[in-house]
Amino acid sequence: MSSNIDQLKKKIIYRSNYRGTKEMDKLLGAFTNHYIDKLNEQDLEELIKFLKIDDNNLYNFYNGLDTSIKFENTRINSLFKNFKFK
């Protein structure tokens, strides 16, 4: 079980750091690094789904702009929306 979680974390870290745009690489990389060890398995699964959303919608969601998709009220979405990028 721990091995599966470790593999899932590695996949998430990689996916969050190699998005396609430098801005989202940095933002999602910092977000993931900040929270990865604080999330339970269900949160990690939710984060995988979250990372499948395109960069434009994630950027707009983070900045409070209109998105072309509806973001549900999940723990990951809330953490991301309130994350302070430094």
C-alpha positions in Angstrom: 0.0 0.0 0.0 2.7 2.5 0.9 4.5 1.6 -2.3 1.4 2.4 -4.3 1.1 5.8 -2.5 4.7 6.6 -3.2 4.3 5.8 -6.9 1.2 7.9 -7.0 3.0 10.8 -5.4 5.9 10.5 -7.9 3.4 10.5 -10.8 1.7 13.6 -9.3 4.9 15.5 -8.8 6.1 14.8 -12.3 2.7 15.7 -13.9 2.6 19.0 -11.9 6.1 20.1 -12.9 5.8 19.3 -16.6 2.6 20.9 -17.8 3.5 22.7 -21.0 3.6 26.3 -19.8 6.3 27.6 -17.4 3.8 29.5 -15.4 1.7 26.5 -14.6 4.8 24.3 -14.1 5.9 26.7 -11.4 2.5 27.3 -9.8 1.4 23.6 -9.8 4.9 22.4 -8.8 4.9 24.7 -5.8 1.4 23.8 -4.9 2.1 20.1 -5.1 5.4 20.3 -3.2 3.6 22.2 -0.4 0.7 19.7 0.0 1.9 16.3 -1.3 2.8 14.9 2.1 -0.3 16.4 3.8 -2.8 14.6 1.5 -4.5 11.3 2.1 -5.0 8.7 -0.6 -8.4 10.0 -1.6 -7.0 13.5 -1.9 -4.2 12.2 -4.0 -6.6 10.6 -6.4 -8.6 13.8 -6.6 -5.3 15.7 -7.3 -4.7 13.3 -10.3 -8.1 14.2 -11.7 -7.4 17.9 -11.0 -4.1 17.7 -12.9 -5.9 16.5 -16.0 -7.6 19.9 -16.4 -6.0 22.1 -19.0 -3.6 24.9 -18.0 -5.9 27.7 -19.2 -8.8 26.6 -17.1 -6.6 26.0 -14.0 -4.9 29.4 -14.5 -8.3 31.2 -14.8 -9.7 29.3 -11.8 -6.7 30.2 -9.6 -7.0 33.9 -10.6 -10.8 34.1 -10.2 -11.5 34.4 -14.0 -14.1 32.7 -16.1 -13.5 29.1 -16.9 -15.0 26.9 -19.7 -15.6 24.1 -17.2 -17.3 24.0 -13.8 -15.1 23.4 -10.8 -16.7 21.3 -8.1 -16.3 22.2 -4.4 -13.6 19.7 -3.5 -10.8 19.9 -1.0 -8.1 20.0 -3.7 -9.9 22.8 -5.6 -10.2 24.8 -2.3 -6.6 24.3 -1.4 -5.4 25.3 -4.9 -7.7 28.4 -5.0 -6.4 29.6 -1.6 -2.7 28.7 -2.3 -0.4 31.6 -2.0 2.4 31.3 -4.6 5.7 32.8 -3.5 
